Amino acid sequence: MSISQVVVTQLSKLHIVRSQVRNLRHIASERPATAAAFTLIELLVVISIIIILAGLILSTVGYVQKKGARSRAETEIAAMSAALESYKADNGIYPRDATTTDTLNAQVSGDPTSTSYQQASLYLYIQLSGTNANRTPITGARSYFVFKPNQLSPSDQAQPVQFIRDPFGNSYGYSTIIAAGGTGGYNPTYDLWSTAGLTTTPPTATVIAQWIKNW
C-alpha cells in the first residue's frame, strides 16, 4: 500500500471517529450540568483518535527515513564509483585483493555484518583514502576519496576504521571476483552495493532487487 493510500484510509477512520464524537457531544449537551464529566466511552474515543494519529505519523516518518537512506546510498555509491575510475586511471586496474575483494560473492553472500563484507570494505577504504586502518596517511599513497566520519565505522576518528558504513549502519559490499577469474558476482570490473539494511544469506532474487547497487 502506498503512503497516499495509507493517508486516505487513516483520514476515513478519523472522519468516522469525529462523527461519533459529535454524536456524543450532542448527547452530552442534553445531560444535566451535573453530568458534564467525560464518560468512559468518550475517553476511549479520544484515545482511539490519538492512536490513529500516532500510527499515521510513525508510518510517514519511517517511509521518509527509509527513502532518504536509499537516496544517500545511491549518491555515495556514485561518488565512490567516480573515485574508483580515478584510481584506475592512475593504476591501470581497480582496487583488488586476493583474500578479500576477489572472494566476496554478492550472489551468495547477503549479510553485510559478516567479516567478508567488512574486510573487503576496509580494503576499499584504504585504497581510496590513502590512509591505513588507523587513519594514518600512507607514504606515497594518493587520496581519491575523502570519507566523512558518518561514512565510516566507527565514526569516532580516534578509533581504527573497520569498514565503510552505508546509511543503514552496515558495511558496503565491494567485490572483484569476476575480474579475478572467479565464478559469481555481476560486473566484470567490480561490484559495489548496499544491502539496504537486509541481511539474508544467501540472498534471493527478491532481496537483491531491493539492494542499492552498481549493476
Secondary structure, DSSP 8 states (H G I E B T S, - for coil): --HHHHHHHHHHHHHHHHHHHHHHHHHHHTS-GGG-S--HHHHHHHHHHHHHHHHHHHHHHHHHHHHHHHHHHHHHHHHHHHHHHHHHHHHSS----TTTTTT--TTT---TTSHHHHHHHHHHHHHHHSB-TTS-B-TT--------GGGEES--TTS---EEB-TTSSB-EEE-TTTTT-S--S-SS-EEEE-TT---SS--HHHHTTSEE--
